[in-house]
Amino acid sequence: AVLASVLLPAAVAFGELLFFGGGRRVAQLMGGVPADEALVELVRQVAEWAQVPPPTYVYEIPTEEANAFAAGLGAGDTTVAVTRGLRDLLSTEELKAVIGHEIGHIMKRDVRNHLHISVALAGLGGLFAAGQQLLDQAEELRCRCIKDRVDESGAHSDAHRGRSVDDGRRANAQSRRFVEGYAERNPNATEGTDQPSQPQDDHVDEEEAEAQEQTNKSLSTALSALGLGLIVTGGLFRGLGELGRLALSRQNEFSADATAAKVVGVDPMVSALRKLEGRAAVAKRDALGVRNGLFSHFFIYNAPAALAKEAHGSWLERGARLLSTHPPTDKRVDALLRLSQARA
């Protein structure tokens, strides 16, 4: 049961990401349509500069949100998609820089790596669920012990009362018959004889019941300990793994930014990020939010407006950044400027 609790969530996560994670399917889920020749040619040109094969599919998402993403799990399914809002917002050079960023994700196989990590995290979540199941079983055993004890106590009490009444009646009848017979044989006798002893109660074997109760208690304790262990282990490693996945996602963004800077240039990439930051403050997520944000790590820009700049506020704000798929815009820009200075 524990193994099934681990493998089943992992298999479900793998199947979902495998089914929905195909590049073209992701774009279509978001309402995407095949891009026009101008956008396809732009993507082909940037891929040529990066010295990699062009993506198999190029899509445009008809939404006002300014964003782009790369998806696809294999060489035959690589996809780059941009939104209509992004094309309206950026200049041609800035759009090339964003496309270079997305091609950087394809070059590093970030989508496939994310699939592997997500499957592993789903399995760790299964450990937590298995621990909960074991605790439920332990609780069921404890309740059964209490119920058996109450039922046994009530049965013994009822049986004892029943036997006492019946035995008393039988003893009285026997005593009367004995005295009457003795009187007939001995007319001069004035005293009766002692009442014969009552038959011994037929008690239930309490030792066997106590042994079974002790076994159930021991099993319940063992299941509780194992269940708590799995919950702690699964929860701890799932939490650490999720933080690690988010940290890797943020690092992948820095790496893709560097690829765009190398292929297209630092200045267009910096300018594009600043424009995306400004648009994020007013644009609402619509089509890109399908599947409850399952693909949010794909986007070039996913930081909420409140987290777009470097943290100088409370520890809660700084802690919230650990749960972000993307680094703050200021950090991304600083990294690009340092890269430009290093090349100068």
C-alpha positions as a printed NumPy array, in Angstrom:
array([[  0.   ,   0.   ,   0.   ],
       [  2.858,   2.366,   0.834],
       [  4.59 ,   1.608,  -2.466],
       [  1.35 ,   2.162,  -4.352],
       [  0.853,   5.503,  -2.582],
       [  4.259,   6.615,  -3.871],
       [  4.084,   5.206,  -7.396],
       [  0.504,   6.213,  -8.19 ],
       [  0.942,  10.002,  -7.677],
       [  4.24 ,   9.857,  -9.567],
       [  2.571,   8.015, -12.458],
       [ -0.342,  10.48 , -12.505],
       [  2.035,  13.472, -12.513],
       [  4.125,  11.902, -15.263],
       [  1.038,  11.166, -17.343],
       [ -0.377,  14.661, -16.898],
       [  2.862,  16.423, -17.792],
       [  3.529,  14.002, -20.619],
       [  0.033,  14.549, -22.029],
       [ -0.225,  18.288, -21.426],
       [  3.493,  19.062, -21.59 ],
       [  3.82 ,  18.618, -25.323],
       [  4.809,  21.948, -26.796],
       [  2.056,  22.26 , -29.366],
       [ -0.583,  20.958, -26.931],
       [  0.392,  23.532, -24.294],
       [  0.053,  26.354, -26.829],
       [ -3.322,  25.05 , -28.   ],
       [ -4.586,  24.749, -24.42 ],
       [ -3.912,  28.458, -24.083],
       [ -5.855,  29.215, -27.256],
       [ -2.748,  29.513, -29.396],
       [ -2.825,  29.519, -33.202],
       [  0.028,  28.893, -35.64 ],
       [  2.084,  32.037, -35.988],
       [  2.225,  34.132, -39.152],
       [  5.205,  34.003, -41.494],
       [  6.797,  37.109, -39.998],
       [  7.015,  35.61 , -36.511],
       [  8.13 ,  32.222, -37.834],
       [ 10.942,  33.883, -39.773],
       [ 11.983,  35.873, -36.704],
       [ 12.231,  32.663, -34.64 ],
       [ 14.146,  30.889, -37.409],
       [ 16.632,  33.76 , -37.606],
       [ 17.344,  33.757, -33.848],
       [ 17.735,  29.949, -33.839],
       [ 20.253,  30.283, -36.647],
       [ 22.223,  32.838, -34.633],
       [ 22.192,  30.426, -31.672],
       [ 23.357,  27.629, -33.991],
       [ 20.517,  25.292, -33.08 ],
       [ 17.693,  23.811, -35.165],
       [ 14.623,  26.061, -35.219],
       [ 11.658,  25.006, -33.049],
       [  9.237,  22.594, -34.685],
       [  6.259,  24.81 , -33.916],
       [  5.758,  28.559, -33.485],
       [  2.493,  29.788, -31.978],
       [  0.867,  33.088, -31.11 ],
       [ -1.442,  33.297, -28.079],
       [ -4.292,  35.797, -28.62 ],
       [ -4.118,  37.528, -25.237],
       [ -3.169,  41.021, -24.12 ],
       [ -0.782,  39.69 , -21.482],
       [  2.815,  40.255, -22.577],
       [  4.629,  36.933, -22.257],
       [  6.324,  34.079, -24.083],
       [  7.306,  30.505, -23.359],
       [  9.093,  27.462, -24.717],
       [  7.707,  23.954, -24.336],
       [  8.124,  20.447, -25.676],
       [  9.567,  17.2  , -24.358],
       [ 11.37 ,  16.011, -27.475],
       [ 13.171,  17.233, -30.566],
       [ 10.048,  16.744, -32.669],
       [  7.824,  18.794, -30.38 ],
       [  9.856,  21.889, -29.522],
       [  7.631,  24.953, -29.476],
       [  8.084,  28.678, -28.983],
       [  4.972,  30.736, -28.329],
       [  4.54 ,  34.467, -27.838],
       [  1.446,  36.436, -26.956],
       [ -0.131,  39.114, -29.071],
       [  0.387,  41.523, -26.177],
       [  4.129,  40.847, -26.272],
       [  4.349,  41.564, -29.995],
       [  2.471,  44.822, -29.51 ],
       [  4.661,  45.845, -26.568],
       [  8.2  ,  45.14 , -27.778],
       [ 10.33 ,  46.367, -30.609],
       [ 11.702,  43.861, -33.13 ],
       [ 15.087,  43.666, -31.4  ],
       [ 13.481,  43.241, -27.994],
       [ 11.23 ,  40.519, -29.377],
       [ 14.303,  38.768, -30.806],
       [ 15.895,  38.889, -27.357],
       [ 12.843,  37.269, -25.779],
       [ 12.854,  34.575, -28.47 ],
       [ 16.55 ,  34.032, -27.735],
       [ 15.667,  33.552, -24.09 ],
       [ 13.108,  30.865, -24.988],
       [ 15.533,  29.116, -27.317],
       [ 17.967,  29.089, -24.387],
       [ 15.447,  26.999, -22.433],
       [ 15.186,  24.566, -25.347],
       [ 18.979,  24.291, -25.599],
       [ 19.292,  23.43 , -21.904],
       [ 16.321,  20.998, -21.973],
       [ 14.741,  22.812, -19.052],
       [ 11.232,  21.52 , -19.824],
       [ 12.311,  17.864, -19.681],
       [ 14.272,  18.443, -16.477],
       [ 11.216,  20.042, -14.914],
       [  9.191,  16.947, -15.826],
       [ 11.634,  14.66 , -14.018],
       [ 11.66 ,  16.823, -10.896],
       [  7.864,  17.131, -10.811],
       [  7.44 ,  13.348, -11.006],
       [  9.908,  12.834,  -8.154],
       [  8.132,  15.429,  -6.017],
       [  4.782,  13.773,  -6.672],
       [  6.258,  10.501,  -5.395],
       [  7.451,  12.223,  -2.217],
       [  3.96 ,  13.608,  -1.779],
       [  2.758,  10.002,  -1.98 ],
       [  4.863,   9.193,   1.11 ],
       [  2.907,  11.826,   3.018],
       [ -0.381,  10.323,   1.844],
       [  0.779,   6.812,   2.78 ],
       [  1.607,   8.035,   6.283],
       [ -1.893,   9.443,   6.646],
       [ -3.379,   6.107,   5.575],
       [ -1.329,   4.252,   8.185],
       [ -2.468,   6.667,  10.895],
       [ -6.07 ,   6.059,   9.853],
       [ -5.532,   2.304,  10.125],
       [ -3.952,   2.71 ,  13.559],
       [ -6.923,   4.796,  14.71 ],
       [ -9.3  ,   2.138,  13.388],
       [ -7.491,  -0.545,  15.418],
       [ -7.656,   1.569,  18.572],
       [-11.389,   2.111,  18.097],
       [-11.864,  -1.602,  17.531],
       [-10.057,  -2.424,  20.786],
       [-12.256,  -0.002,  22.711],
       [-15.436,  -1.335,  21.074],
       [-14.482,  -4.977,  21.776],
       [-13.708,  -4.142,  25.383],
       [-17.061,  -2.393,  25.848],
       [-18.972,  -5.214,  24.113],
       [-17.183,  -7.872,  26.162],
       [-17.842,  -6.056,  29.413],
       [-21.529,  -5.702,  28.59 ],
       [-21.81 ,  -9.343,  27.527],
       [-20.159, -10.555,  30.722],
       [-22.456,  -8.398,  32.835],
       [-25.574,  -9.614,  31.046],
       [-24.463, -13.234,  31.145],
       [-23.587, -13.   ,  34.809],
       [-26.981, -11.55 ,  35.668],
       [-28.74 , -14.161,  33.585],
       [-26.82 , -17.053,  35.05 ],
       [-27.306, -15.799,  38.609],
       [-31.086, -15.746,  38.245],
       [-31.306, -19.115,  36.483],
       [-28.853, -20.782,  38.805],
       [-30.659, -19.444,  41.864],
       [-33.951, -20.817,  40.597],
       [-32.459, -24.194,  39.819],
       [-30.741, -24.362,  43.224],
       [-33.94 , -23.507,  45.06 ],
       [-35.875, -26.164,  43.179],
       [-33.216, -28.783,  43.883],
       [-33.135, -27.82 ,  47.546],
       [-36.884, -28.176,  47.843],
       [-36.892, -31.573,  46.173],
       [-34.041, -32.758,  48.391],
       [-35.753, -31.646,  51.602],
       [-39.089, -33.149,  50.587],
       [-37.478, -36.497,  49.759],
       [-35.495, -36.543,  52.955],
       [-38.598, -35.732,  54.984],
       [-40.472, -38.625,  53.39 ],
       [-37.67 , -41.045,  54.219],
       [-37.151, -39.594,  57.7  ],
       [-40.477, -38.382,  59.049],
       [-38.937, -37.493,  62.421],
       [-36.274, -35.251,  60.941],
       [-36.827, -31.645,  61.792],
       [-33.839, -30.144,  60.108],
       [-33.06 , -29.906,  56.445],
       [-29.688, -30.459,  54.92 ],
       [-27.355, -27.91 ,  53.536],
       [-28.148, -26.58 ,  50.08 ],
       [-25.931, -28.129,  47.438],
       [-23.334, -25.805,  45.959],
       [-24.299, -23.818,  42.878],
       [-22.812, -24.946,  39.598],
       [-19.735, -22.983,  38.609],
       [-20.22 , -20.201,  36.011],
       [-19.02 , -20.995,  32.501],
       [-16.68 , -17.974,  32.049],
       [-15.437, -16.742,  28.657],
       [-11.751, -17.289,  28.07 ],
       [-10.516, -13.842,  29.073],
       [ -6.856, -14.676,  28.467],
       [ -7.426, -15.146,  24.743],
       [ -9.355, -11.877,  24.52 ],
       [ -6.636, -10.009,  26.409],
       [ -3.942, -11.47 ,  24.145],
       [ -5.825, -10.308,  21.038],
       [ -6.304,  -6.864,  22.543],
       [ -2.596,  -6.587,  23.328],
       [ -1.732,  -7.624,  19.762],
       [ -4.034,  -4.947,  18.344],
       [ -2.53 ,  -2.328,  20.649],
       [  1.014,  -3.235,  19.582],
       [  0.051,  -3.159,  15.895],
       [ -1.707,   0.178,  16.345],
       [  1.382,   1.666,  18.014],
       [  3.655,   0.37 ,  15.238],
       [  1.373,   1.732,  12.508],
       [  1.194,   5.121,  14.243],
       [  4.989,   5.332,  14.505],
       [  5.476,   4.315,  10.872],
       [  2.726,   6.653,   9.687],
       [  4.178,   9.635,  11.542],
       [  7.618,   8.788,  10.174],
       [  6.34 ,   8.734,   6.603],
       [  4.424,  11.981,   7.089],
       [  7.463,  13.762,   8.498],
       [  9.818,  12.299,   5.886],
       [  7.477,  12.858,   2.949],
       [  6.502,  16.354,   4.055],
       [ 10.074,  17.42 ,   4.796],
       [ 11.586,  16.13 ,   1.57 ],
       [  8.627,  17.295,  -0.485],
       [  9.006,  20.787,   0.953],
       [ 12.772,  20.842,   0.447],
       [ 12.374,  19.394,  -3.025],
       [  9.825,  22.042,  -3.965],
       [ 12.121,  24.792,  -2.75 ],
       [ 14.923,  23.211,  -4.768],
       [ 12.732,  23.047,  -7.859],
       [ 11.839,  26.725,  -7.541],
       [ 15.482,  27.661,  -6.997],
       [ 16.435,  25.704, -10.131],
       [ 13.65 ,  27.436, -12.061],
       [ 15.019,  30.837, -11.044],
       [ 18.527,  29.767, -12.022],
       [ 17.241,  28.586, -15.399],
       [ 15.874,  32.082, -16.001],
       [ 19.3  ,  33.613, -15.401],
       [ 20.823,  31.073, -17.793],
       [ 18.221,  31.743, -20.509],
       [ 18.742,  35.5  , -20.099],
       [ 22.463,  34.94 , -20.644],
       [ 21.755,  32.974, -23.834],
       [ 19.583,  35.823, -25.141],
       [ 22.297,  38.351, -24.298],
       [ 24.889,  36.257, -26.108],
       [ 22.762,  35.685, -29.225],
       [ 20.971,  39.04 , -29.552],
       [ 22.567,  41.446, -27.082],
       [ 22.338,  42.667, -23.478],
       [ 20.573,  45.963, -24.133],
       [ 17.523,  44.507, -25.966],
       [ 17.109,  41.88 , -23.225],
       [ 17.311,  44.473, -20.435],
       [ 14.857,  46.742, -22.231],
       [ 12.428,  43.855, -22.784],
       [ 12.509,  42.871, -19.097],
       [ 11.795,  46.437, -18.004],
       [  8.821,  46.682, -20.336],
       [  7.512,  43.319, -19.119],
       [  7.795,  44.551, -15.551],
       [  5.728,  47.627, -16.33 ],
       [  3.055,  45.657, -18.187],
       [  2.756,  43.084, -15.356],
       [  1.507,  45.832, -13.025],
       [ -1.606,  46.4  , -15.15 ],
       [ -2.211,  43.23 , -17.185],
       [ -4.239,  40.338, -15.781],
       [ -3.497,  36.672, -16.429],
       [ -6.169,  34.973, -18.485],
       [ -5.387,  32.404, -21.175],
       [ -1.934,  31.648, -19.749],
       [ -3.451,  30.515, -16.452],
       [ -4.833,  27.2  , -17.74 ],
       [ -4.478,  24.073, -15.591],
       [ -4.139,  26.24 , -12.466],
       [ -0.832,  27.695, -13.55 ],
       [  0.764,  24.301, -14.292],
       [  2.966,  25.912, -16.946],
       [  3.848,  29.129, -15.135],
       [  7.503,  28.127, -14.878],
       [  7.653,  28.166, -18.713],
       [  7.007,  31.886, -19.053],
       [  9.69 ,  34.49 , -19.539],
       [  8.004,  36.615, -16.888],
       [  5.987,  35.291, -13.966],
       [  6.856,  37.523, -11.007],
       [  3.894,  39.349,  -9.404],
       [  4.206,  43.094,  -9.542],
       [  4.816,  43.243,  -5.781],
       [  7.856,  40.971,  -6.135],
       [  9.256,  42.424,  -9.331],
       [ 11.882,  44.506,  -7.543],
       [ 14.628,  43.466,  -5.183],
       [ 13.505,  42.8  ,  -1.607],
       [ 14.104,  45.511,   0.961],
       [ 10.958,  44.935,   3.005],
       [  9.908,  42.522,   5.691],
       [ 11.206,  38.996,   6.099],
       [  7.821,  37.823,   4.799],
       [  8.439,  39.571,   1.488],
       [ 11.922,  38.124,   1.239],
       [ 10.613,  34.699,   2.151],
       [  7.93 ,  34.946,  -0.514],
       [ 10.665,  35.143,  -3.134],
       [ 11.73 ,  31.625,  -2.231],
       [  8.342,  30.481,  -3.526],
       [  8.658,  32.315,  -6.841],
       [  9.419,  30.571, -10.124],
       [ 11.266,  33.642, -11.432],
       [ 13.852,  35.962,  -9.871],
       [ 13.083,  39.689,  -9.409],
       [ 13.56 ,  41.837, -12.485],
       [ 16.249,  43.905, -10.748],
       [ 18.335,  40.794, -10.142],
       [ 17.965,  39.671, -13.737],
       [ 18.969,  43.085, -15.022],
       [ 21.959,  43.253, -12.659],
       [ 23.126,  39.829, -13.84 ],
       [ 22.894,  40.944, -17.473],
       [ 24.803,  44.156, -16.778],
       [ 27.556,  42.23 , -14.997],
       [ 27.724,  39.902, -17.984],
       [ 28.085,  42.905, -20.299],
       [ 30.865,  44.355, -18.168],
       [ 32.693,  41.045, -18.086],
       [ 32.706,  40.935, -21.884],
       [ 33.825,  44.531, -22.281]])
